[in-house]
Amino acid sequence: MPYYSMMGTAISPIRLDEDNGAGGTSRLETRLRNIRASGQAPSVVAIDHEIEELVEHEVETELGDLICLGEEPGSAQRAGRTFRNPPIPLRAMATTSRYKNLSIKVGDTVEIMQRPHEQHRIQFLRVSQMYRDQEGMIILRGLPLTRLRYSEGMLARQRNELYAPLDVDEDDARDWHTQSAIEVPVYQVLKLRTLQCTNAIYPEFRYERSQYMSDQAAEDNGILTYRWNIVTVYKTAKDRENGKMSSRIIQHHGEKDAEGRLRISDETQLNRWRGGRVRGGAFLRGQQRPVISIDDNDNEDTCSTTIHHGQKYNFGDMYCGAGGTSVGAKLAGFETVVACDMWSAACKSYRKNFPTVDLREMEITDFVNEISDQKYRLDVMHISPPCQVWSPAHTREGSHDEANLAALYACGQLLQRLRPRIVTVEQTFGILHDRFREYFHLFINTFTSMNYSISYKVPLPPFPDTTNFPAEEATVADALATIGPRASLQNVQEMYAKAASYRSRFPLPAYDPCQPLRRTITTDGGGNYYPSGKRDFTLREYAALQGFPSNHGFEGPAIKKQIGNAFSPRAVEYLYRHLRSWLMQRDNVVDASEDGADAMILDTNPWVVVDTVEEDDDDDDDVIMVEWRERSRTASVAGDAMDID
C-alpha cells in the first residue's frame, strides 16, 4: 500500500493543566503535542515499502520474548494452583489501624513510598482489606494507583489524575481488582489522600487549581481523580512472572464504575461527544437518519425495540483500498456510507463494487478538511493507516519520525470529524516491537486522548470467542470452490502459458489443497502457487483465497497488489458480526428478520487484536478495535478439477 503525505489542519482535544512532572516528556511525545497544537501536520514523502522476510522473521522471534504466542489455555481455573492474594483468615482481619498520627480504615486512599523499580511506579493504594500478619504487623491490601505520567505515553499527562495498573491471569476466574491487589505494610504509608472515582471526562471534577500556591503543593495535597484502568492480561501466572503479555485493555470508567455524585450517565457522555445515537443504526433506506439528542431521555433503552425494515448501522472505511473491509462489513449487515483512499487504481475497483458510497479519492487530511463536522456521524469506522513506517525492516531510530507522527495525526483528525461509536484499526505486527514502543503508545494516546477505551490482543485468537468462527480452518479447496463459472480474471490457460515461459520456477512440489494456504497472500502473491505445482494462481483465485466473493470486480492496474493489500473480507465479516451484535445489545434492539437465530451473549469489553502470523511479510493483516465508552461449508473438489496428477 502506498504511503500518503499528510498535510492539514488539526482539531485537537483541549489539554488543561498538563503534567510535566517527574518522569519527563519524551522527544516524540513533545513533537506530537506541538503538531496538534500548531494545526500543521508534517509533510511526508513516499518511502520504500519493501520488507525483507529475513528481518521480519528475526523481529517476530524477538517479539516471542515479549508476548505469549502459545495456545489459548482457556479461562477455567486450574485445580491445585496457588493464587495471589488468597482469602484472609477472619481472625486476622482488621477494619481500622492507627499508625503514628494516622487513623486508616478500609476504603481510605493512602500515599505510600513509591516503588521506582516497578514499571508503573505505584504511589497510592486504595485500601480494600487490612490484616495482622504472623509478626503482628498491619498489612494493607488494595487497589494500586499511580499517576498518568507513568503510563508511558498511553494516557495524556494531567496533574493529579490516576490510573490503576491491573495485572490479570486468564486462568484465574476472580475479578480484576481481587487479582491485582497489592499489599503494603502500614509503615510504608506516608499520608492519607482524598480520592474521587468518576467516569466524567477530564477536566470535570478535577482538583481546584486556585486553592494551591504552586503545582507542587497541588501534587502533594490536592484531590486525586481516578478515571482509567490499564489492564495487562497474561495467559498464566508463569507468563506474568516472565513478562509475556497476552493482551492489554486501556479502559475509561463507565457509569457503573463511578461513585455517587461523580457518576455521569453513559448516554449523557455519548451525547456530549457526538450528539447521541440512533438505536439500531443511523442508516435507513438509503437516507442518513438524524442523530438524536438523548441527554434528557436516559431511560429510552429500558424498552426493547425492533430494527426498522432497511435500517442498518452505518460504516466508514478509511484507506479503503479495493474494498476488502467494506465487503466484509456489508456481509455482516453494515451499510458503508463514506470511504476514502488516494490510490487511483484501488479507487477504480472500489467504485465498481460500491457505486453509491461517497468515495473521496484524496489524502485523508484533505478529506478531513473538506468534510463538515455534522456531515457524518458513524456507528463504526475502520482505519487502515499507512503501515510501512512500522515495518520491522525500518531499523534506524528517528529515520521515519515525521511519517509515523503524520499517521498518528491523521487518525486523530478522523476521530474528531466522524466521531464513531466504535473504531477498528488494521496495523502491522511490527509496531509491537521495542523500537516502536513509543510510537505504539502514542498511537494508543490518539484514541485515549479522546476518551476511547482501547484493547489489543496477541496473537490472533478465535476472536471474539462468541462469534462462531468455523470450527475448522478454511482450506485452499474451500476458497477455490467459491469461484463461479462466469467469474472474471479466471484465465487458467494464460497461467499455464506463463508457467511454461518461466521454467526456472515451475514445476514446483504439489501439495494437498485440503489444507490451509501455507503463506500469507502479499502484494506479490507471497510465494504461493496452485496446488498442482504447475502454475501460479489466477488473480481470481488469489482474490478468493483472500476472502473476496466471486462477483467482486477489480480494475487495473496492480490488481494483485490490490488483493494483497486488502483486509480479508471473511475475517472482517466475522469480526463485524460480533460488533453488530454488541451494538444491538447496547441499544436493546432486535432484528425481526433474524428471529434470534444468531443471538450471542457478549461481554462489554471489545478487544484490540494484533495478529502475528508466522512468515507473514504483509503489512495488512492486523486489527485493533477501540470503543468510545458511553460512560473498551466444506467443499469437495475432485482431483482432476484441481489439476492434481
C-alpha positions as CSV (number, residue, x, y, z in Angstrom):
1,M,0.0,0.0,0.0
2,P,1.5,3.4,-0.9
3,Y,2.4,5.8,1.8
4,Y,0.4,9.0,2.0
5,S,1.7,12.5,2.6
6,M,-0.3,14.3,5.2
7,M,-1.0,18.0,5.5
8,G,-3.8,19.9,7.0
9,T,-5.4,21.4,10.0
10,A,-6.0,19.5,13.2
11,I,-8.8,19.8,15.6
12,S,-7.2,18.8,18.9
13,P,-8.8,17.8,22.3
14,I,-8.4,20.5,24.9
15,R,-5.5,19.9,27.3
16,L,-5.6,21.7,30.6
17,D,-3.0,21.5,33.4
18,E,-0.6,19.3,31.6
19,D,1.5,17.3,33.9
20,N,5.2,17.6,33.0
21,G,6.4,16.4,36.4
22,A,8.8,13.6,37.3
23,G,9.3,11.1,34.5
24,G,9.8,13.7,31.8
25,T,8.2,14.1,28.4
26,S,9.8,12.2,25.6
27,R,11.0,13.9,22.4
28,L,8.3,12.3,20.2
29,E,5.6,12.9,22.8
30,T,6.6,16.6,22.8
31,R,6.8,16.7,19.0
32,L,3.3,15.2,18.5
33,R,1.8,17.6,21.1
34,N,3.3,20.5,19.2
35,I,2.0,19.3,15.9
36,R,-1.5,19.0,17.4
37,A,-1.2,22.5,18.9
38,S,0.1,24.1,15.7
39,G,-2.5,22.5,13.4
40,Q,0.1,21.8,10.8
41,A,0.9,18.2,10.0
42,P,4.4,17.1,9.0
43,S,5.0,16.8,5.3
44,V,5.8,13.2,4.3
45,V,7.3,11.8,1.1
46,A,6.8,8.3,-0.2
47,I,9.1,5.7,1.3
48,D,10.4,2.3,0.1
49,H,7.9,-0.3,1.5
50,E,9.8,-3.4,0.5
51,I,10.1,-5.7,3.6
52,E,12.9,-8.1,4.0
53,E,11.5,-11.5,5.0
54,L,14.6,-12.4,7.0
55,V,14.4,-9.2,9.0
56,E,10.7,-9.7,9.7
57,H,11.2,-13.3,10.9
58,E,14.0,-12.0,13.2
59,V,11.7,-9.4,14.7
60,E,8.9,-11.9,15.1
61,T,11.3,-14.1,17.0
62,E,12.2,-11.2,19.3
63,L,8.5,-10.5,19.9
64,G,8.2,-14.0,21.2
65,D,10.1,-12.9,24.2
66,L,7.6,-10.1,24.9
67,I,4.3,-11.7,24.1
68,C,2.8,-15.1,24.6
69,L,2.4,-16.9,21.2
70,G,1.2,-20.2,22.7
71,E,-2.1,-21.9,22.6
72,E,-5.1,-20.5,24.3
73,P,-5.3,-22.2,27.7
74,G,-9.0,-21.4,28.3
75,S,-10.4,-19.4,31.1
76,A,-11.1,-22.3,33.5
77,Q,-9.4,-22.0,36.9
78,R,-6.7,-24.8,37.2
79,A,-7.1,-27.2,40.1
80,G,-4.4,-27.1,42.7
81,R,-3.0,-23.7,41.7
82,T,-1.9,-21.2,44.4
83,F,-3.3,-17.8,43.6
84,R,-2.2,-14.3,44.5
85,N,-4.0,-12.6,47.3
86,P,-5.6,-15.6,49.0
87,P,-8.5,-15.1,51.3
88,I,-7.5,-13.5,54.7
89,P,-8.5,-15.6,57.7
90,L,-11.3,-14.0,59.6
91,R,-9.3,-13.9,62.9
92,A,-6.6,-11.9,61.3
93,M,-8.7,-9.2,59.6
94,A,-9.0,-5.7,60.8
95,T,-11.1,-2.7,59.7
96,T,-9.0,0.2,61.1
97,S,-5.4,0.8,62.1
98,R,-3.5,3.6,63.8
99,Y,0.0,4.4,62.6
100,K,1.8,7.4,64.0
101,N,-0.8,10.1,63.9
102,L,-2.9,8.5,61.1
103,S,-6.1,6.6,61.5
104,I,-6.5,4.3,58.5
105,K,-9.7,2.4,57.7
106,V,-11.0,0.2,54.9
107,G,-12.0,2.4,51.9
108,D,-9.3,5.1,52.6
109,T,-6.7,6.0,50.0
110,V,-3.1,6.4,51.2
111,E,0.0,7.7,49.6
112,I,2.8,5.1,50.0
113,M,6.5,5.0,49.5
114,Q,7.0,5.0,45.7
115,R,8.2,1.8,44.1
116,P,10.6,3.3,41.4
117,H,11.8,-0.2,40.4
118,E,8.3,-1.2,39.2
119,Q,7.1,-0.4,35.7
120,H,4.1,1.8,36.9
121,R,5.8,3.3,39.9
122,I,2.9,2.7,42.2
123,Q,2.4,5.6,44.6
124,F,-1.1,5.2,46.0
125,L,-3.2,2.4,47.5
126,R,-7.0,2.3,47.9
127,V,-7.4,0.1,51.0
128,S,-9.9,-2.8,50.5
129,Q,-8.7,-5.0,53.3
130,M,-6.3,-5.0,56.2
131,Y,-5.0,-7.7,58.4
132,R,-2.3,-8.5,61.0
133,D,0.4,-10.9,59.9
134,Q,2.2,-13.5,62.0
135,E,4.6,-10.9,63.4
136,G,1.7,-8.6,64.4
137,M,2.4,-6.1,61.6
138,I,-0.7,-4.5,60.0
139,I,-0.7,-5.2,56.2
140,L,-2.9,-3.1,53.9
141,R,-4.3,-4.8,50.8
142,G,-6.0,-2.9,48.0
143,L,-6.1,-1.3,44.6
144,P,-2.8,0.0,43.2
145,L,-2.9,3.5,41.7
146,T,-0.4,5.7,40.0
147,R,-0.1,9.0,38.1
148,L,-0.9,9.2,34.4
149,R,2.7,10.4,33.7
150,Y,3.8,6.8,34.3
151,S,1.6,5.3,31.5
152,E,4.5,5.5,29.0
153,G,2.5,7.9,26.9
154,M,-0.6,5.8,26.5
155,L,-2.6,8.3,28.5
156,A,-2.3,12.1,28.3
157,R,-0.4,13.7,31.3
158,Q,-2.8,15.5,33.6
159,R,-1.8,16.5,37.1
160,N,-3.4,14.5,40.0
161,E,-5.1,12.2,37.6
162,L,-4.6,8.5,38.3
163,Y,-5.0,5.1,36.7
164,A,-5.0,1.6,38.2
165,P,-2.4,-0.8,36.7
166,L,-4.0,-4.2,36.8
167,D,-2.2,-7.5,36.1
168,V,-4.7,-10.3,35.3
169,D,-4.2,-14.0,34.7
170,E,-6.6,-15.6,32.2
171,D,-6.8,-18.8,34.1
172,D,-7.8,-17.1,37.3
173,A,-11.6,-16.7,37.5
174,R,-11.6,-13.9,40.1
175,D,-12.3,-10.3,39.3
176,W,-9.6,-7.9,38.2
177,H,-9.3,-6.0,41.4
178,T,-9.0,-9.1,43.6
179,Q,-6.3,-10.5,41.4
180,S,-4.3,-7.2,41.0
181,A,-4.4,-6.1,44.6
182,I,-1.1,-5.3,46.2
183,E,0.0,-5.5,49.9
184,V,1.8,-2.8,51.7
185,P,3.0,-2.8,55.4
186,V,1.5,0.1,57.3
187,Y,4.9,1.6,57.9
188,Q,5.2,2.4,54.2
189,V,2.2,4.8,54.4
190,L,3.2,8.5,54.1
191,K,-0.2,10.2,54.4
192,L,-3.9,9.9,53.7
193,R,-5.2,11.3,50.4
194,T,-8.6,12.2,49.0
195,L,-9.6,10.1,46.0
196,Q,-12.6,10.5,43.8
197,C,-13.7,7.8,41.3
198,T,-15.6,9.2,38.3
199,N,-16.5,8.4,34.7
200,A,-16.7,12.1,33.8
201,I,-14.5,13.4,31.0
202,Y,-11.4,15.4,32.1
203,P,-11.3,18.2,33.3
204,E,-14.7,17.7,35.0
205,F,-14.2,17.1,38.8
206,R,-10.5,17.7,38.7
207,Y,-8.9,19.4,41.7
208,E,-9.3,23.2,42.0
209,R,-6.0,24.8,40.9
210,S,-6.8,28.1,42.5
211,Q,-6.6,26.6,46.0
212,Y,-2.9,25.9,45.8
213,M,0.1,28.2,45.8
214,S,2.1,26.0,43.3
215,D,1.9,22.9,41.2
216,Q,3.9,21.1,43.7
217,A,1.6,22.0,46.5
218,A,-1.3,20.7,44.4
219,E,0.5,17.5,43.7
220,D,1.3,17.0,47.4
221,N,-2.1,17.8,48.8
222,G,-4.7,18.1,46.0
223,I,-7.7,15.8,45.3
224,L,-6.7,12.8,43.2
225,T,-9.1,11.6,40.4
226,Y,-9.3,8.0,39.2
227,R,-10.8,7.6,35.7
228,W,-8.7,4.9,33.9
229,N,-7.5,1.3,34.2
230,I,-4.6,-0.2,32.3
231,V,-5.2,-4.0,32.4
232,T,-2.4,-6.3,31.2
233,V,-3.6,-9.8,30.7
234,Y,-1.4,-12.9,30.9
235,K,-2.4,-16.5,30.0
236,T,-0.9,-17.9,33.2
237,A,1.0,-16.8,36.3
238,K,4.2,-18.1,34.8
239,D,3.7,-15.8,31.7
240,R,3.1,-12.9,34.1
241,E,6.3,-13.6,36.0
242,N,8.2,-13.8,32.7
243,G,6.6,-10.6,31.4
244,K,4.8,-12.3,28.4
245,M,1.5,-10.5,28.0
246,S,-1.4,-11.9,26.1
247,S,-3.5,-8.7,25.8
248,R,-4.0,-5.2,27.2
249,I,-7.0,-3.1,27.8
250,I,-6.9,0.7,28.4
251,Q,-10.3,1.4,29.8
252,H,-12.0,4.6,30.7
253,H,-14.5,4.3,33.5
254,G,-18.2,3.9,32.6
255,E,-21.2,4.8,34.5
256,K,-21.1,1.6,36.6
257,D,-17.5,2.3,37.7
258,A,-18.1,5.8,39.1
259,E,-19.3,6.7,42.6
260,G,-22.0,8.9,44.0
261,R,-22.3,12.4,42.6
262,L,-19.3,11.7,40.4
263,R,-21.4,9.4,38.2
264,I,-22.4,10.7,34.8
265,S,-24.9,8.6,32.7
266,D,-23.3,6.9,29.8
267,E,-25.9,8.3,27.4
268,T,-25.1,11.9,28.6
269,Q,-21.4,11.3,28.0
270,L,-22.1,9.9,24.5
271,N,-24.4,12.8,23.7
272,R,-21.8,15.4,24.7
273,W,-19.3,13.7,22.4
274,R,-21.2,13.1,19.2
275,G,-24.8,14.3,19.7
276,G,-26.3,11.0,20.7
277,R,-27.0,7.9,18.6
278,V,-29.7,6.1,16.7
279,R,-30.8,2.8,18.2
280,G,-30.4,0.1,15.6
281,G,-28.3,2.2,13.3
282,A,-28.0,5.6,11.6
283,F,-28.8,4.3,8.1
284,L,-32.3,3.8,6.9
285,R,-33.5,3.2,3.3
286,G,-30.6,5.0,1.7
287,Q,-31.0,8.1,3.9
288,Q,-28.9,9.3,6.8
289,R,-31.1,9.3,9.9
290,P,-30.6,12.3,12.1
291,V,-28.6,11.5,15.2
292,I,-30.9,12.4,18.1
293,S,-30.0,14.0,21.4
294,I,-30.6,11.7,24.3
295,D,-29.4,13.9,27.1
296,D,-32.9,14.1,28.6
297,N,-34.0,10.6,27.8
298,D,-31.6,8.3,29.6
299,N,-34.3,5.6,30.1
300,E,-35.2,5.1,26.5
301,D,-33.2,1.8,26.3
302,T,-35.2,0.1,29.1
303,C,-37.8,-1.0,26.5
304,S,-36.6,-3.2,23.7
305,T,-37.5,-2.2,20.1
306,T,-37.3,-3.8,16.7
307,I,-35.0,-2.5,13.9
308,H,-36.9,-0.9,11.1
309,H,-37.0,-2.5,7.7
310,G,-34.0,-1.3,5.8
311,Q,-32.3,0.1,8.9
312,K,-28.6,-0.6,9.4
313,Y,-25.6,0.5,11.3
314,N,-23.6,2.8,9.1
315,F,-19.9,2.4,8.4
316,G,-17.0,4.4,7.2
317,D,-13.9,2.9,5.5
318,M,-10.8,5.0,5.7
319,Y,-7.8,4.0,3.5
320,C,-10.4,1.7,1.9
321,G,-8.2,0.3,-1.0
322,A,-10.1,-2.1,-3.3
323,G,-12.8,-2.6,-0.7
324,G,-12.0,-5.7,1.4
325,T,-13.2,-4.2,4.6
326,S,-16.3,-2.7,3.1
327,V,-17.2,-6.1,1.6
328,G,-16.8,-7.8,5.0
329,A,-18.8,-5.1,6.7
330,K,-21.6,-5.5,4.1
331,L,-21.7,-9.2,4.6
332,A,-22.1,-8.6,8.4
333,G,-25.0,-6.3,7.8
334,F,-23.5,-2.8,7.8
335,E,-24.1,-0.1,5.2
336,T,-21.0,1.7,4.0
337,V,-21.7,5.4,3.6
338,V,-18.3,7.0,3.2
339,A,-14.8,5.9,2.2
340,C,-11.5,7.5,1.4
341,D,-8.3,6.5,-0.4
342,M,-5.9,8.3,-2.7
343,W,-4.7,5.3,-4.7
344,S,-6.4,5.7,-8.0
345,A,-6.2,2.1,-9.1
346,A,-7.8,0.8,-5.9
347,C,-10.5,3.6,-6.1
348,K,-11.5,2.3,-9.6
349,S,-12.1,-1.1,-8.1
350,Y,-13.9,0.3,-5.1
351,R,-16.3,2.4,-7.3
352,K,-17.1,-0.7,-9.4
353,N,-18.3,-2.5,-6.3
354,F,-19.8,0.3,-4.2
355,P,-21.1,2.9,-6.7
356,T,-23.5,4.5,-4.2
357,V,-20.8,5.1,-1.5
358,D,-19.4,8.6,-1.0
359,L,-15.9,7.7,-2.1
360,R,-13.3,10.5,-1.7
361,E,-10.2,9.9,-3.8
362,M,-7.9,12.1,-1.9
363,E,-5.4,12.2,1.0
364,I,-7.0,11.7,4.4
365,T,-6.2,15.2,5.7
366,D,-7.8,16.7,2.6
367,F,-10.9,14.6,3.3
368,V,-10.9,15.7,6.9
369,N,-10.7,19.4,5.9
370,E,-13.3,19.0,3.3
371,I,-16.0,17.2,5.3
372,S,-18.1,19.2,7.6
373,D,-18.4,18.4,11.3
374,Q,-22.0,17.2,11.0
375,K,-21.9,15.5,7.6
376,Y,-21.5,12.1,9.1
377,R,-21.8,10.5,12.5
378,L,-20.6,7.0,12.1
379,D,-21.6,3.9,14.1
380,V,-18.4,2.1,13.1
381,M,-15.3,3.3,11.3
382,H,-12.3,1.3,10.1
383,I,-8.9,2.9,9.7
384,S,-6.1,1.1,7.9
385,P,-3.3,3.8,8.2
386,P,-0.1,3.5,6.2
387,C,1.9,0.9,7.9
388,Q,5.3,0.6,6.1
389,V,6.8,3.0,8.6
390,W,6.1,0.5,11.3
391,S,7.7,-2.3,9.4
392,P,10.4,-4.3,11.2
393,A,12.7,-3.6,8.3
394,H,12.9,0.1,9.3
395,T,15.5,-0.1,11.9
396,R,17.2,3.3,12.1
397,E,15.9,5.3,15.0
398,G,14.4,8.6,14.0
399,S,14.6,7.9,10.3
400,H,10.8,7.9,9.9
401,D,9.7,10.1,12.8
402,E,7.7,12.5,10.5
403,A,6.0,9.7,8.7
404,N,5.0,8.0,11.9
405,L,3.7,11.2,13.5
406,A,1.8,12.1,10.4
407,A,-0.1,8.7,10.6
408,L,-0.9,9.4,14.2
409,Y,-2.0,12.9,13.4
410,A,-4.4,11.8,10.6
411,C,-6.1,9.2,12.9
412,G,-6.8,11.9,15.4
413,Q,-8.3,14.1,12.8
414,L,-10.6,11.3,11.6
415,L,-11.9,10.7,15.1
416,Q,-12.6,14.4,15.6
417,R,-14.6,14.8,12.4
418,L,-16.5,11.5,12.3
419,R,-16.8,10.6,16.0
420,P,-17.7,6.9,15.6
421,R,-19.1,4.8,18.4
422,I,-16.6,2.0,17.6
423,V,-13.3,2.1,15.6
424,T,-11.4,-0.9,14.2
425,V,-7.8,-0.4,13.1
426,E,-5.6,-2.5,10.9
427,Q,-1.9,-2.4,11.6
428,T,1.3,-4.4,11.1
429,F,2.6,-6.5,14.0
430,G,6.0,-4.7,13.7
431,I,4.5,-1.8,15.7
432,L,4.7,-4.0,18.8
433,H,8.5,-4.3,18.6
434,D,10.6,-2.4,21.2
435,R,11.9,0.0,18.7
436,F,8.4,1.2,18.0
437,R,7.1,1.0,21.6
438,E,6.9,4.8,22.0
439,Y,5.1,5.2,18.6
440,F,2.6,2.5,19.6
441,H,1.9,4.1,22.9
442,L,1.4,7.5,21.2
443,F,-0.9,5.7,18.7
444,I,-2.9,4.5,21.7
445,N,-2.8,8.0,23.1
446,T,-4.5,9.2,19.9
447,F,-7.6,7.3,21.0
448,T,-7.4,7.7,24.8
449,S,-6.9,11.4,24.5
450,M,-10.5,11.5,23.1
451,N,-11.7,9.1,25.8
452,Y,-11.9,6.0,23.7
453,S,-11.2,2.7,25.5
454,I,-8.9,0.5,23.6
455,S,-7.7,-3.1,23.8
456,Y,-5.3,-5.2,21.8
457,K,-4.5,-8.9,21.8
458,V,-1.6,-11.0,20.6
459,P,-1.7,-13.3,18.6
460,L,-5.0,-13.6,16.7
461,P,-7.3,-15.7,18.7
462,P,-10.7,-17.2,17.6
463,F,-11.8,-13.6,18.1
464,P,-14.1,-12.9,19.7
465,D,-14.9,-16.3,21.4
466,T,-18.6,-16.0,20.7
467,T,-18.6,-15.0,17.1
468,N,-19.0,-18.6,15.8
469,F,-15.8,-18.8,13.8
470,P,-15.7,-22.0,11.8
471,A,-14.6,-25.0,13.9
472,E,-12.1,-25.9,11.1
473,E,-9.7,-23.7,9.2
474,A,-10.7,-22.8,5.7
475,T,-8.7,-24.7,3.1
476,V,-7.4,-23.9,-0.4
477,A,-10.0,-26.1,-1.8
478,D,-12.7,-24.4,0.2
479,A,-11.7,-21.0,-1.2
480,L,-11.3,-22.0,-4.8
481,A,-14.7,-23.8,-4.8
482,T,-16.4,-20.4,-4.3
483,I,-15.3,-19.2,-7.7
484,G,-18.3,-19.1,-10.1
485,P,-18.2,-20.3,-13.7
486,R,-18.5,-16.8,-15.0
487,A,-16.0,-15.1,-12.7
488,S,-13.7,-12.6,-14.2
489,L,-9.9,-12.8,-14.0
490,Q,-10.1,-16.6,-14.1
491,N,-7.6,-17.0,-17.0
492,V,-6.3,-20.5,-16.2
493,Q,-4.8,-21.2,-19.7
494,E,-2.9,-17.9,-19.5
495,M,-1.4,-19.0,-16.2
496,Y,-0.2,-22.3,-17.8
497,A,1.4,-20.4,-20.6
498,K,3.2,-18.1,-18.2
499,A,4.4,-21.1,-16.2
500,A,5.8,-22.6,-19.4
501,S,7.8,-19.5,-20.1
502,Y,9.2,-19.5,-16.5
503,R,10.7,-23.0,-16.4
504,S,13.2,-21.8,-13.8
505,R,10.3,-21.7,-11.3
506,F,7.8,-24.3,-12.5
507,P,7.0,-27.0,-11.8
508,L,7.0,-26.9,-8.1
509,P,6.2,-29.6,-5.5
510,A,2.5,-30.3,-5.4
511,Y,0.6,-30.0,-2.1
512,D,-2.7,-31.0,-0.6
513,P,-5.4,-28.5,-1.4
514,C,-7.4,-29.7,1.6
515,Q,-5.1,-27.8,3.9
516,P,-5.0,-24.0,4.7
517,L,-2.8,-21.9,2.5
518,R,0.8,-22.1,3.6
519,R,1.7,-18.5,3.3
520,T,0.1,-15.1,3.7
521,I,-1.1,-13.5,0.4
522,T,1.0,-10.4,-0.1
523,T,1.2,-7.7,-2.8
524,D,3.3,-10.0,-5.0
525,G,1.4,-13.2,-4.0
526,G,3.7,-14.2,-1.1
527,G,5.3,-17.1,-2.9
528,N,2.0,-19.1,-3.2
529,Y,1.1,-21.2,-6.2
530,Y,-1.6,-23.6,-7.4
531,P,-1.7,-27.0,-5.6
532,S,-0.6,-29.0,-8.6
533,G,2.7,-27.1,-8.6
534,K,2.3,-26.5,-12.4
535,R,1.3,-22.8,-12.4
536,D,0.6,-19.7,-10.4
537,F,-2.8,-18.8,-9.1
538,T,-5.0,-16.7,-11.3
539,L,-5.9,-13.2,-10.0
540,R,-9.5,-14.5,-9.2
541,E,-8.0,-17.4,-7.3
542,Y,-5.9,-15.0,-5.2
543,A,-9.0,-12.9,-4.6
544,A,-10.9,-16.0,-3.5
545,L,-8.1,-17.1,-1.2
546,Q,-8.1,-13.6,0.3
547,G,-11.8,-13.9,1.0
548,F,-13.4,-11.9,-1.7
549,P,-16.7,-13.1,-3.2
550,S,-16.6,-14.4,-6.7
551,N,-18.5,-11.4,-8.1
552,H,-16.2,-8.7,-6.7
553,G,-14.8,-6.7,-9.5
554,F,-11.3,-5.4,-9.9
555,E,-9.9,-2.7,-12.2
556,G,-6.3,-2.4,-13.2
557,P,-3.5,-1.7,-12.8
558,A,-1.8,-3.5,-10.0
559,I,-4.7,-5.9,-9.2
560,K,-2.5,-8.4,-7.4
561,K,-1.2,-5.6,-5.2
562,Q,-4.8,-4.5,-4.5
563,I,-5.7,-8.1,-3.4
564,G,-2.6,-8.5,-1.3
565,N,-3.2,-5.1,0.4
566,A,-6.8,-6.0,1.3
567,F,-8.0,-6.8,4.7
568,S,-9.7,-10.3,4.2
569,P,-13.5,-9.7,3.8
570,R,-14.2,-13.0,5.6
571,A,-12.2,-12.1,8.6
572,V,-13.9,-8.7,8.6
573,E,-17.3,-10.3,8.3
574,Y,-16.8,-12.5,11.4
575,L,-15.4,-9.5,13.4
576,Y,-18.2,-7.2,12.3
577,R,-20.9,-9.7,13.1
578,H,-19.7,-9.5,16.6
579,L,-19.7,-5.7,16.6
580,R,-23.2,-5.6,15.2
581,S,-24.5,-7.9,17.9
582,W,-22.7,-5.9,20.5
583,L,-24.2,-2.6,19.2
584,M,-27.7,-4.2,19.1
585,Q,-27.3,-5.4,22.7
586,R,-26.1,-2.0,23.8
587,D,-29.1,-0.4,22.0
588,N,-31.5,-3.0,23.3
589,V,-32.8,-3.7,19.8
590,V,-33.7,-6.9,17.9
591,D,-33.7,-7.7,14.2
592,A,-37.0,-9.3,13.4
593,S,-35.6,-10.7,10.2
594,E,-33.1,-12.9,12.1
595,D,-35.6,-14.4,14.6
596,G,-32.9,-14.7,17.1
597,A,-31.1,-17.4,15.2
598,D,-27.7,-15.8,15.6
599,A,-28.2,-14.3,19.0
600,M,-24.9,-14.1,21.0
601,I,-24.0,-13.4,24.6
602,L,-21.3,-10.7,24.5
603,D,-19.1,-9.1,27.1
604,T,-18.9,-5.3,27.3
605,N,-15.1,-5.1,26.7
606,P,-14.2,-5.0,23.0
607,W,-10.8,-6.3,22.2
608,V,-7.9,-4.9,20.2
609,V,-6.4,-7.7,18.2
610,V,-2.9,-7.7,16.8
611,D,-2.1,-10.7,14.6
612,T,1.4,-12.1,14.5
613,V,1.3,-14.7,11.7
614,E,4.4,-16.8,11.0
615,E,6.3,-16.0,7.8
616,D,3.9,-13.0,7.3
617,D,5.6,-10.4,5.2
618,D,2.5,-8.4,4.6
619,D,1.7,-5.3,6.5
620,D,-2.1,-5.6,6.2
621,D,-3.2,-8.5,8.5
622,D,-3.6,-6.9,11.9
623,V,-6.6,-5.5,13.7
624,I,-7.1,-3.1,16.6
625,M,-10.5,-2.3,18.0
626,V,-11.4,0.6,20.1
627,E,-14.7,1.7,21.7
628,W,-15.8,5.1,22.8
629,R,-17.1,4.4,26.3
630,E,-20.7,5.5,26.6
631,R,-19.9,6.4,30.2
632,S,-13.4,-0.8,25.6
633,R,-19.1,-25.2,4.1
634,T,-16.8,-27.7,3.5
635,A,-16.3,-28.0,-0.3
636,S,-15.4,-31.2,-2.1
637,V,-13.3,-30.8,-5.2
638,A,-12.3,-33.7,-7.5
639,G,-8.7,-34.3,-8.0
640,D,-8.8,-33.7,-11.7
641,A,-10.7,-30.4,-11.2
642,M,-7.7,-29.3,-9.0
643,D,-5.2,-30.4,-11.7
644,I,-3.6,-32.8,-9.3
645,D,-1.9,-35.7,-11.1
